[in-house]
């Protein structure tokens, strides 16, 4: 017989719906796919009794009032809310929510923010002197409001505070964050089983960017270029030199390079290297393959080339990256 892990998710007016239901679904599925392991007991806690209207218009009902959350908590999850302004989205930071998080966090084994919930953790003083991420659209706000926090707008999630504090990126990244929490508790196999139940194409690790290489580029007006980018992603170990790609497009090298940069915002060589580095990152995060095999699979050729590309693009080494982001079975 085991004692369930108590998960408390904060809910409040205009909270992002998926920030609440996404992690809750992951924890529920973990109970389903691993019934013989210590499972999760998820409760929603709100500042007032009754229904809570989310940003999607769907209403949730809190199981507990903030004042009624007593005893120990395994995982405290803090989602966020956004106000749309003329200057774009702004994370809402309610003093009452901040005060409750500040008072409740010491009783939790770990604290995780989802999306712009990182702004609440920062206002509560939990992220001082630590690295953190949030939704890319409010990362500048977080950095400006809290210069004592090392804000990184790129990762899917960041773990800090000796593993006790987690901050996640926006919207669907709440699933990746919750899966990482499950992997820490119940092992990588259980997390992968949950990901399969969610029909997720790939269980992304924390080091991955909020935007894949194709999504980070400006939209292309050329179907031919879009088809080429898809082909590149599927053939990273092929000859992707500018000359080879130009031949594939039946264009001169000079004209191809000009069209490619016009359509994607970057040169073909830089794009190919970024795509190969992204593939290498996934392999380092999810496998124990030696560096030479990672380099070959990602199309970077050799461990030396892999090392140079990581230094150039990520300011770190492949080995250091793997030590930081490799998620292993508990």
N, C-alpha and C positions, 0 to 999 in steps of 0.2 A: 504494500500500500504506500502511496506517495502523497505528499502535500502539494496541491496545485500552486503554480506560480501566479501570484496576484498581480494583474496588470490594471492600472488605472489610467484611463484616457480622459483628458480634460475636454469638456464641451462647453460652448458659450455661443451667444448670438453671432450669426454670420460666419461660424467656423467653416472651413472647407470640408465638404462632405467626405471626399475620398481620403483626406488626411485622417479621418476617424474610422471609416468603414474598411479602408484598405488594411491597416495593421490588424484590426479586429478579425478580419477574414483570414489573414495569414495565421494568426494564433489559433483560431478555430480549426483550420485545416491541419495544423500541426498536431492538435489533439486527435484528429481523425486518423491521420496516417501513422501516428506513433502512439497508440493507446497504452502501450506498456511502459512509457516513459513519463517523467514528471511533466504534466500538461499545464495549461494556462486557464486562469479564471479572469475573464475580462469584465471590467465594470466601467461605466461612464459616470463621470462626476461633473456637476455643473454648479454655477453660483446661485441658482435659484431653483425652486421646485417647478415641475411641469415640463412642457415641451420646449425644445430648443430649435429654433429655425436656423437652418444652415444656409450657406451662400447659394446653394442650388435650389432653395425653397423647400426641400425635403425636411421634415421635422424628425428630430431624435428625442428620446426621453432619457433623462439622466437617471441612473440607478441610485446615485448618492448625491447629496449636497456636498459642496466643498468642505463645509464644517463637519460633515459626518464621516469623512475619510480619516479613520484612526488606525493605529497599529502600523505594522511594517508593510512595505510595498516592494514587490520585486522589481517592477518596471513602471516608471511614470512616463507617460507619453503626452507631449505637449504639442498639439497642432496649432495652426495659425488662422488668422483672418486678414483679409486685404481690403483696403479702401481704394477705389479708383478715383484718381485726381486728374487735373489737367496735365500734370507732369508725368502721369503714368501711375502704376500701382504703388501703394505705400502700405507697408505692414502695420497693422493695428496693434498697439501696445496698450492694453487696458491695465491701469494701476492695480485694480482689484485682482486680476488674474496673476499679475507679476508678484504681488504680495503673497498670494496663496502658493504659488510655485516656490518662492523663496522659503516659505515656512515648511512646505511639504517635502521638498527635495532631500533634506538630510535623512528622512526616514526611508528613502528608496535605495535599493541596491544599485540601480542605474537609472539614468534619466535620458530620454530621447526626445528631441524635437523633430517635428515633421514640417517641411516647407518653411514658411515664415514664422513658425513657432520658435525658431532660433532667436528671433528678436526678443521674445519673452524671456528666454533663458539668459540672454545677454543683459537685459534690463534687471533681471534678478541677481546679477553678479556671478552667475555660475560659469560663464565663459571667459572671465578675466584671465589674460595671460595664456589662453588656449587657442588652438586652431578650431575653425568651425566653418560650416557651409550653410547655405540657404538657397531658396529659389533664385535663379540668376537675375530675375527682374528686380529684386530688392537687395542684392548683395552690396551695391554701392551705398544704400541707405544704412545697412548694418555696419559697414566699415566707417561711415561718417559719424553715426551716432555712438559707436563704441570702438574708438581707436585702440583700446586695450585688447581687443579681440583680433586675432590673425584670421581674417576672412579670406577664404579660398572659394571663389564662385564656381569652380569647375567640377569638383568631384560629386559623385552620386550621394555619398555620405562620408562623414569624417568621425573617427573615434578618437577621443582624447580623455584627459583626466584619469590616466591609468586604466582606461577601458570603461570607466563609469559613465562618461558623458558621450552621447552620440548626437550628431546633428545631420539631418537629411535634406536633400534637395527637394524640388517641388513636385507636386501632383503624383504621377505614377511612381516616382522614386520612393514613395512611402512603402511600396511593396518590397523594393530591394532592401531598404533599411530593416523592415520587419523580418525579412528572410535572413539577414545577417544576424539579427538577434536570436532567431531560432537556431541558426547554425552554431552560434556560441553556446547555446544552452543544450541542444539535443544532438548536435553533430551535423556535418555537411550532408550526409545522406538524407536525413530528415528534411533539411531545407530544400534539397533538390527534389524530393518527393512532393513537397508542397508546391514548388515552382511548376512541376508537371501538372498538378491538379489545377493550377491557375492558368495553364496553357500559356505560360510565358516562354517566349522564344529563347531567352537566355537569362539566367540568373546573374545579373550584373554585380560585380564587386565594387567596393567603395572607391577604388582608384580610377574607375572609369569616368569619363567626362559626362556632364549633363547632356551634351550634344555629341553624337557620333560625328565622324569627319564629314559624311554627306550632309547631315543636318546643319552643320556649322557654316556651310557656305551659302552665299546668296542664291535665291532661286534662279534656275537656268531657264532661258527662253528657247533653248535648243534641245529638241528631242534626241538628236544625235549625240550631244554631249552627255545628256542624262543616261543614255544607253551605254556610253563609254564608261562612265563612272560606275555603273552597275557591273560592267565587265571587269573593271579594275578590281573591285571589291571581291569578285569571285576568282580572280587569277593573280593574287598578290605575289606568287612565286614565279610568274612569267617574266619575260623581258618587257619591262614597262618604261624603257628609256623614251625620251622625247621622240627620237627617230622612229622607234617601233610603234608608238602610239600614233604618230603622224601618218605612218604607212597604213595603219589600220583605218584611219579616217580618210585616206586617199587625199591628203593635203601635204603641201610642202612643210618642212619643219618650222620655218619662220611663221608661216600663216597659221599653222595649227597652234603654236605657242601663243600667238596673239589672240586667236579665237577662244582658246581654253581659258586664258586669264580674264578675258572680257566676260565670259559666261560664269566663271566660278569665283573670280576675285583672287585667284592665286595661280602661280605657275604650275605646269604639269609635274615637274620634278618634286616641288615642295608638297603638292597634293599627294603624290604617290608615297613619299616618305611618311607623311602624316598618317595615311591609311595603314601603312605597314607597321608603324609604331603602335597604332591603336590595336592592331591584331596581336602584336607582341605583348602588349599590356594584358589583354585577355588571357593569353597563354600563361603569363607569369602569375596572374591572379588565380588561375583555376587548375594549373598542373604543376608537377615537379620536374618537368622535362629540362634537361641541361640547356644551357644558354645557346650552344651551337645549334641544337635542334629547334629551339624557339626562333632563332634568327632565320634558319632555313625555311621553316613553316610560314613565317611572316614575310618572306621574300627579301630579307635583309642580308642574306648570304652567309655572313660569318658573325661570330660573337663580337669581334672587333668592330664591325660595322654597326651591329646592334648597340654596342656601348656608345659609339660616337653619336648615333641618332638620339639615344636617350639623353645624353649630356646636352645635346643641342636643343632638344624640344622640351625636356622635362627637368633639366638641371639636376639630374640624379643618375645613378647607375642602375642597370637592370637588376643586379643583386639586391641593392638597397630598396628598390621599388618592390621586389618580391617579398622581402622581409616585412615591409610595412603593410602590404595589401593582400598577401596570400591568406585566404581563409581556410583553416584546416578543421577537421572533425574534432569535436570536443572530446 
